Amino acid sequence: MLMLAVDFVQWWYGRGYQAAFRAVGRRIIRIVRLFSLPLLVQTLGAPWRRITTPRGGSLGERFQALLDNLISRVVGFCVRCIVILAGLGAITAIAVVGAALLVAWPFLPILGIILIVRGVFPW
């Protein structure tokens, strides 16, 4: 029984702590990939859903195509900015929760013991 407790303490404050740290990093990388943040930044000025109007022959058709393409790019820019902000918000939330977990990690076994004692001996 004592050996089990020693092994647990060694794992918890060694490899377990490292695994928790790596898990937070993996979650952040997963969010970056989920939101495709590098691709969104690269294509920030691209038209929305590649909707473009080909240029016509007359001056009025050219102006209409220019206006349509400009609107498509503005819509694309706005949507991409919103998605980038949502991704950055998710990354921030995961980083804050992960940092709280890493700060609390060393104290969780002690907290478990305290809660068990409080449950057995309520004052």
Backbone as ProteinMPNN parsed JSONL, in Angstrom:
{"seq_chain_A": "MLMLAVDFVQWWYGRGYQAAFRAVGRRIIRIVRLFSLPLLVQTLGAPWRRITTPRGGSLGERFQALLDNLISRVVGFCVRCIVILAGLGAITAIAVVGAALLVAWPFLPILGIILIVRGVFPW", "coords_chain_A": {"N_chain_A": [[0.826, -1.192, 0.0], [1.916, 1.237, 0.795], [3.896, 1.494, -1.137], [2.361, 1.855, -3.398], [1.255, 4.382, -2.877], [3.602, 5.917, -2.89], [4.428, 5.552, -5.555], [2.267, 6.798, -6.833], [2.574, 9.482, -5.984], [5.071, 10.062, -7.105], [4.416, 9.824, -9.835], [2.354, 11.755, -10.067], [3.547, 14.272, -9.467], [5.534, 14.285, -11.305], [5.689, 12.771, -14.159], [2.912, 12.928, -14.588], [2.298, 15.636, -14.2], [3.765, 16.745, -16.282], [2.392, 15.563, -18.42], [-0.11, 16.771, -18.147], [0.562, 19.411, -18.734], [1.398, 19.139, -21.415], [-1.04, 18.332, -22.503], [-2.615, 20.629, -22.351], [-1.25, 22.23, -24.203], [-1.69, 20.67, -26.518], [-4.445, 20.953, -26.777], [-4.684, 23.663, -27.382], [-3.326, 23.742, -29.848], [-5.066, 22.119, -31.288], [-7.344, 23.747, -31.412], [-6.341, 25.87, -32.937], [-5.972, 24.537, -35.354], [-8.598, 23.693, -35.809], [-10.018, 26.081, -36.239], [-8.574, 26.956, -38.387], [-6.676, 29.064, -38.343], [-4.119, 30.129, -39.388], [-4.598, 29.931, -42.183], [-6.889, 31.517, -42.448], [-5.846, 34.03, -41.825], [-4.045, 34.342, -43.931], [-5.777, 34.495, -46.117], [-7.269, 36.765, -45.747], [-8.118, 39.026, -47.247], [-9.462, 37.891, -49.354], [-12.168, 37.147, -51.653], [-15.532, 36.496, -50.48], [-16.426, 33.194, -50.251], [-15.401, 32.783, -52.765], [-16.903, 34.247, -54.529], [-17.183, 36.021, -57.305], [-17.586, 38.553, -59.772], [-17.423, 38.52, -63.232], [-15.645, 40.804, -65.345], [-17.374, 43.054, -67.441], [-18.13, 44.321, -70.783], [-18.937, 47.03, -71.181], [-18.65, 50.289, -69.611], [-20.397, 50.618, -67.464], [-21.003, 47.931, -66.8], [-18.473, 47.084, -65.991], [-18.063, 48.725, -63.789], [-20.136, 47.795, -62.152], [-19.282, 45.127, -61.768], [-16.887, 45.639, -60.398], [-17.913, 46.807, -58.052], [-19.498, 44.666, -57.058], [-17.476, 42.728, -56.604], [-15.943, 44.078, -54.718], [-17.741, 44.275, -52.577], [-18.035, 41.546, -52.034], [-15.446, 40.965, -51.147], [-15.324, 42.581, -48.848], [-17.32, 41.42, -47.263], [-16.173, 38.863, -46.994], [-13.836, 39.58, -45.583], [-14.942, 40.561, -43.178], [-16.332, 38.289, -42.149], [-14.201, 36.479, -41.877], [-12.645, 37.862, -39.995], [-14.351, 37.775, -37.767], [-14.414, 34.999, -37.287], [-11.705, 34.566, -36.752], [-11.436, 36.093, -34.397], [-13.173, 34.628, -32.747], [-11.775, 32.209, -32.642], [-9.404, 33.084, -31.385], [-10.513, 33.844, -28.951], [-11.366, 31.344, -27.999], [-8.869, 30.08, -27.754], [-7.732, 31.704, -25.794], [-9.465, 31.188, -23.647], [-8.99, 28.441, -23.227], [-6.287, 28.564, -22.573], [-6.354, 30.053, -20.19], [-7.931, 28.422, -18.484], [-6.347, 26.142, -18.596], [-3.965, 27.116, -17.442], [-4.894, 27.634, -14.866], [-5.474, 25.028, -14.101], [-2.88, 23.918, -14.15], [-1.692, 25.386, -12.132], [-3.227, 24.582, -9.951], [-2.752, 21.872, -9.93], [-0.591, 20.676, -8.267], [-1.831, 20.766, -5.764], [-4.142, 19.283, -5.781], [-4.169, 16.463, -4.948], [-3.87, 16.766, -2.163], [-6.109, 18.279, -1.606], [-8.064, 16.372, -2.199], [-7.652, 14.515, -0.127], [-8.262, 16.136, 2.07], [-10.989, 16.651, 1.584], [-12.053, 14.075, 1.805], [-11.519, 13.53, 4.516], [-13.058, 15.555, 5.679], [-15.561, 14.673, 4.889], [-15.801, 12.277, 6.28], [-15.46, 13.026, 8.936], [-17.431, 15.264, 9.776], [-17.555, 18.588, 10.857]], "CA_chain_A": [[0.0, 0.0, 0.0], [2.812, 2.387, 0.856], [4.57, 1.598, -2.429], [1.377, 2.43, -4.32], [1.181, 5.816, -2.595], [4.858, 6.523, -3.358], [4.359, 5.578, -7.02], [1.31, 7.826, -7.22], [3.181, 10.801, -5.753], [6.11, 10.247, -8.127], [3.774, 10.067, -11.123], [1.564, 12.985, -10.031], [4.409, 15.458, -9.484], [6.531, 14.123, -12.361], [5.13, 12.531, -15.5], [1.523, 13.399, -14.646], [2.319, 17.092, -14.362], [4.215, 16.99, -17.662], [1.303, 15.172, -19.314], [-1.144, 17.819, -18.065], [1.091, 20.562, -19.469], [1.327, 18.818, -22.847], [-2.45, 18.268, -22.899], [-3.062, 22.009, -22.584], [-0.661, 22.628, -25.486], [-2.383, 19.969, -27.601], [-5.778, 21.555, -26.945], [-4.511, 24.943, -28.079], [-3.001, 23.425, -31.246], [-6.289, 21.607, -31.9], [-8.206, 24.894, -31.701], [-5.737, 26.586, -34.07], [-6.286, 23.761, -36.561], [-10.053, 23.676, -36.004], [-10.424, 27.362, -36.816], [-7.692, 27.224, -39.532], [-6.271, 30.458, -38.159], [-3.121, 30.613, -40.367], [-5.233, 30.074, -43.491], [-7.776, 32.677, -42.404], [-5.023, 35.245, -41.883], [-3.489, 34.444, -45.286], [-6.825, 34.803, -47.095], [-8.114, 37.782, -45.132], [-8.694, 39.919, -48.247], [-10.045, 37.129, -50.465], [-13.624, 37.274, -51.745], [-16.31, 35.542, -49.711], [-16.795, 31.982, -50.979], [-14.9, 32.952, -54.143], [-17.952, 34.836, -55.356], [-16.681, 37.167, -58.064], [-18.325, 38.878, -60.981], [-16.474, 38.817, -64.313], [-15.77, 42.153, -65.92], [-18.13, 43.125, -68.685], [-17.542, 45.136, -71.837], [-19.218, 48.457, -71.051], [-18.165, 50.932, -68.395], [-21.365, 50.315, -66.406], [-20.813, 46.535, -66.388], [-17.189, 47.023, -65.274], [-18.28, 49.338, -62.473], [-20.968, 46.862, -61.384], [-18.421, 44.003, -61.383], [-15.975, 46.148, -59.368], [-18.689, 46.973, -56.831], [-19.839, 43.322, -56.566], [-16.262, 42.095, -56.087], [-15.555, 44.795, -53.505], [-18.667, 43.845, -51.523], [-17.682, 40.169, -51.697], [-14.213, 41.004, -50.347], [-15.635, 43.153, -47.535], [-18.028, 40.373, -46.524], [-15.163, 37.861, -46.655], [-12.973, 40.144, -44.544], [-15.697, 40.628, -41.912], [-16.576, 36.932, -41.659], [-12.917, 35.918, -41.43], [-12.263, 38.539, -38.741], [-15.191, 37.237, -36.689], [-13.955, 33.639, -36.992], [-10.388, 34.699, -36.101], [-11.677, 36.535, -33.024], [-13.742, 33.495, -32.009], [-10.672, 31.283, -32.393], [-8.528, 33.663, -30.358], [-11.239, 33.75, -27.689], [-11.298, 29.951, -27.549], [-7.491, 29.843, -27.324], [-7.556, 32.401, -24.52], [-10.204, 30.449, -22.609], [-8.273, 27.198, -22.944], [-5.034, 28.914, -21.904], [-6.653, 30.472, -18.815], [-8.35, 27.236, -17.737], [-5.166, 25.29, -18.496], [-3.046, 27.699, -16.464], [-5.486, 27.383, -13.545], [-5.265, 23.61, -13.823], [-1.47, 23.683, -13.845], [-1.406, 25.974, -10.815], [-3.916, 23.787, -8.936], [-2.327, 20.472, -10.031], [0.126, 20.138, -7.101], [-2.644, 20.786, -4.557], [-5.331, 18.445, -5.926], [-4.176, 15.284, -4.058], [-4.078, 17.223, -0.791], [-7.521, 18.664, -1.535], [-8.829, 15.129, -2.14], [-7.539, 13.974, 1.23], [-9.016, 17.031, 2.959], [-12.423, 16.439, 1.358], [-12.413, 12.773, 2.38], [-11.528, 13.68, 5.964], [-14.229, 16.38, 6.018], [-16.759, 13.85, 4.701], [-15.864, 11.265, 7.322], [-15.572, 13.725, 10.222], [-17.996, 16.6, 9.604], [-17.465, 19.389, 12.086]], "C_chain_A": [[0.867, 1.251, 0.0], [3.511, 2.598, -0.486], [3.641, 2.217, -3.477], [1.274, 3.943, -4.121], [2.435, 6.532, -3.082], [4.868, 6.611, -4.878], [3.399, 6.658, -7.514], [1.913, 9.221, -7.087], [4.251, 11.077, -6.799], [5.484, 10.546, -9.482], [3.095, 11.438, -11.131], [2.438, 14.223, -10.174], [5.503, 15.366, -10.544], [5.87, 14.017, -13.722], [3.692, 13.015, -15.632], [1.431, 14.896, -14.871], [2.764, 17.459, -15.778], [3.111, 16.651, -18.658], [0.178, 16.213, -19.299], [-0.709, 19.055, -18.844], [1.004, 20.323, -20.976], [-0.118, 18.784, -23.344], [-3.008, 19.661, -23.164], [-2.519, 22.503, -23.927], [-1.354, 21.966, -26.664], [-3.771, 20.55, -27.84], [-5.691, 22.879, -27.695], [-4.207, 24.697, -29.549], [-4.243, 22.912, -31.971], [-7.242, 22.745, -32.257], [-7.663, 25.688, -32.888], [-6.064, 25.858, -35.37], [-7.782, 23.761, -36.849], [-10.527, 24.952, -36.68], [-9.606, 27.732, -38.048], [-7.17, 28.655, -39.491], [-5.181, 30.916, -39.13], [-3.723, 30.831, -41.754], [-6.162, 31.282, -43.535], [-6.989, 33.984, -42.486], [-4.464, 35.431, -43.294], [-4.527, 34.903, -46.295], [-7.761, 35.9, -46.604], [-8.798, 38.686, -46.164], [-9.335, 39.204, -49.418], [-11.557, 37.312, -50.489], [-14.327, 36.187, -50.943], [-16.768, 34.407, -50.627], [-16.428, 32.052, -52.458], [-15.982, 33.481, -55.086], [-17.376, 36.084, -56.013], [-17.541, 37.345, -59.309], [-17.318, 39.192, -62.079], [-16.728, 40.206, -64.889], [-16.504, 42.088, -67.244], [-17.434, 44.037, -69.688], [-17.754, 46.63, -71.63], [-18.704, 48.975, -69.708], [-19.107, 50.639, -67.216], [-21.221, 48.887, -65.894], [-19.507, 46.371, -65.601], [-17.33, 47.607, -63.862], [-19.116, 48.426, -61.579], [-20.149, 45.669, -60.903], [-17.454, 44.432, -60.287], [-16.693, 46.278, -58.033], [-19.065, 45.615, -56.227], [-18.618, 42.641, -55.941], [-15.784, 42.769, -54.796], [-16.449, 44.382, -52.326], [-18.342, 42.42, -51.083], [-16.416, 40.118, -50.842], [-14.467, 41.576, -48.955], [-16.37, 42.123, -46.667], [-17.047, 39.291, -46.095], [-14.253, 38.327, -45.532], [-13.677, 40.133, -43.192], [-15.926, 39.241, -41.326], [-15.283, 36.315, -41.142], [-12.451, 36.564, -40.133], [-13.067, 37.998, -37.559], [-14.725, 35.836, -36.302], [-12.59, 33.673, -36.308], [-10.565, 35.13, -34.649], [-12.273, 35.412, -32.169], [-12.658, 32.475, -31.684], [-9.72, 31.791, -31.329], [-9.199, 33.645, -28.98], [-11.203, 32.336, -27.124], [-9.897, 29.607, -27.052], [-7.24, 30.494, -25.972], [-8.253, 31.652, -23.394], [-9.477, 29.164, -22.23], [-6.971, 27.494, -22.209], [-5.287, 29.305, -20.446], [-7.049, 29.267, -17.956], [-7.164, 26.288, -17.555], [-4.163, 25.812, -17.48], [-3.578, 27.484, -15.047], [-5.312, 25.921, -13.143], [-3.825, 23.331, -13.421], [-1.072, 24.283, -12.502], [-2.025, 25.107, -9.714], [-3.407, 22.346, -8.879], [-1.589, 19.962, -8.793], [-0.745, 20.009, -5.852], [-3.846, 19.84, -4.617], [-5.288, 17.186, -5.066], [-4.439, 15.668, -2.605], [-5.538, 17.617, -0.599], [-8.41, 17.425, -1.458], [-8.809, 14.524, -0.757], [-8.352, 14.822, 2.208], [-10.519, 16.801, 2.805], [-12.887, 15.096, 1.919], [-12.505, 12.876, 3.899], [-12.751, 14.493, 6.402], [-15.527, 15.596, 5.877], [-16.917, 12.817, 5.791], [-16.117, 11.902, 8.677], [-16.146, 15.13, 10.018], [-17.99, 17.36, 10.935], [-18.632, 20.294, 12.209]], "O_chain_A": [[0.58, 2.211, -0.715], [3.7, 3.733, -0.923], [4.072, 2.996, -4.327], [1.214, 4.695, -5.094], [2.348, 7.632, -3.626], [5.271, 7.632, -5.436], [3.682, 7.348, -8.493], [1.771, 10.047, -7.988], [4.338, 12.186, -7.325], [5.96, 11.422, -10.205], [3.24, 12.198, -12.089], [2.098, 15.133, -10.931], [6.317, 16.281, -10.667], [5.537, 15.019, -14.354], [3.299, 13.472, -16.705], [0.592, 15.369, -15.637], [2.211, 18.369, -16.396], [2.916, 17.374, -19.635], [-0.416, 16.496, -20.339], [-1.518, 19.674, -19.534], [0.585, 21.206, -21.724], [-0.39, 19.165, -24.483], [-3.787, 19.852, -24.098], [-3.248, 23.125, -24.7], [-1.587, 22.603, -27.691], [-4.222, 20.63, -28.983], [-6.532, 23.175, -28.545], [-4.768, 25.37, -30.413], [-4.453, 23.233, -33.141], [-7.883, 22.702, -33.307], [-8.428, 26.13, -33.745], [-6.395, 26.491, -36.372], [-8.19, 23.824, -38.009], [-11.349, 24.904, -37.595], [-9.912, 28.73, -38.701], [-7.218, 29.37, -40.492], [-5.3, 32.018, -39.667], [-3.393, 31.809, -42.427], [-6.218, 31.99, -44.541], [-7.42, 34.932, -43.143], [-4.415, 36.553, -43.798], [-4.195, 35.626, -47.234], [-8.923, 35.952, -47.008], [-9.951, 39.072, -45.967], [-9.72, 39.852, -50.391], [-12.163, 37.602, -49.458], [-13.79, 35.097, -50.749], [-17.415, 34.64, -51.648], [-17.088, 31.438, -53.297], [-15.974, 33.197, -56.284], [-17.114, 37.083, -55.343], [-18.137, 36.396, -59.819], [-16.446, 40.04, -61.888], [-17.854, 40.703, -64.915], [-16.284, 41.189, -68.057], [-16.301, 44.469, -69.474], [-16.842, 47.419, -71.879], [-18.373, 48.206, -68.804], [-18.646, 50.434, -66.093], [-21.306, 48.65, -64.689], [-19.454, 45.595, -64.646], [-16.801, 47.071, -62.888], [-18.838, 48.298, -60.387], [-20.297, 45.24, -59.759], [-17.219, 43.677, -59.344], [-16.147, 45.902, -56.996], [-18.963, 45.431, -55.014], [-18.72, 42.046, -54.868], [-15.281, 42.102, -53.892], [-15.963, 44.168, -51.215], [-18.371, 42.119, -49.89], [-16.328, 39.315, -49.913], [-13.883, 41.103, -47.98], [-16.073, 41.978, -45.481], [-17.084, 38.846, -44.948], [-13.934, 37.555, -44.628], [-13.09, 39.746, -42.182], [-15.733, 39.039, -40.127], [-15.275, 35.695, -40.079], [-11.917, 35.88, -39.26], [-12.52, 37.79, -36.476], [-14.648, 35.517, -35.115], [-12.341, 32.897, -35.386], [-9.908, 34.586, -33.761], [-11.916, 35.265, -31.0], [-12.623, 31.936, -30.578], [-9.276, 31.03, -30.469], [-8.531, 33.453, -27.964], [-11.03, 32.146, -25.92], [-9.75, 28.92, -26.041], [-6.605, 29.899, -25.102], [-7.695, 31.5, -22.307], [-9.362, 28.836, -21.049], [-6.59, 26.745, -21.31], [-4.515, 28.93, -19.563], [-6.561, 29.11, -16.837], [-6.995, 25.699, -16.487], [-3.573, 25.03, -16.735], [-2.81, 27.187, -14.131], [-5.035, 25.617, -11.982], [-3.572, 22.596, -12.467], [-0.208, 23.743, -11.811], [-1.416, 24.918, -8.661], [-3.613, 21.666, -7.874], [-1.935, 18.889, -8.299], [-0.425, 19.217, -4.966], [-4.502, 19.62, -3.598], [-6.317, 16.849, -4.48], [-5.158, 14.963, -1.897], [-6.135, 17.329, 0.438], [-9.404, 17.423, -0.731], [-9.839, 14.066, -0.262], [-9.049, 14.287, 3.07], [-11.242, 16.761, 3.801], [-13.993, 14.994, 2.45], [-13.451, 12.371, 4.503], [-13.401, 14.151, 7.39], [-16.476, 15.808, 6.632], [-18.038, 12.505, 6.193], [-16.895, 11.383, 9.477], [-15.395, 16.103, 10.084], [-18.369, 16.833, 11.98], [-18.731, 21.046, 13.179]]}, "name": "protein", "num_of_chains": 1, "seq": "MLMLAVDFVQWWYGRGYQAAFRAVGRRIIRIVRLFSLPLLVQTLGAPWRRITTPRGGSLGERFQALLDNLISRVVGFCVRCIVILAGLGAITAIAVVGAALLVAWPFLPILGIILIVRGVFPW"}
